[in-house]
Amino acid sequence: MSENVENNEQAEQAVSAEQTELEALRNENEELIDTLQRLQADFDNYRKRAARDQESLVARAGERIVKELLTQPSDADEGSVIEVLQKGYRLGDRVLRPARVVVAGPKEEPSGDPL
């Protein structure tokens, strides 16, 4: 009978060890699932942020193009300032730095080459 008791104790110890290992594996599984879910959320946020940044970049590029088109002279008189490249500064009546500007030149006449 003591042999049966010994076998039962060994069996209980084996079951206890397996339950401990099973619990450790379940905990590891939960941690891995949690890590995966966080990575998925981080990637989803990154993807959304990248899409917003791309939309913003396209909007700014379009805005810059429109501003350039609007500042182009269509019927500027010769000698008129059409663009300020660098602002000038004065101190009283003295010029500290003259402004750098683009001035409209003479209008080009269309060539008289008939096709």
Secondary structure, DSSP 4 states (H G I P E B T S, - for coil): -HHHHHHHHHHHHHHHHHHHHHHHHHHHHHHHHHHHHHHHHHHHHHHHHHHHHHHHHHHHHHHHHHHHHHHS-SSPPTT-EEEEEE--EEETTEEEEPPEEEE--PPPPPP----
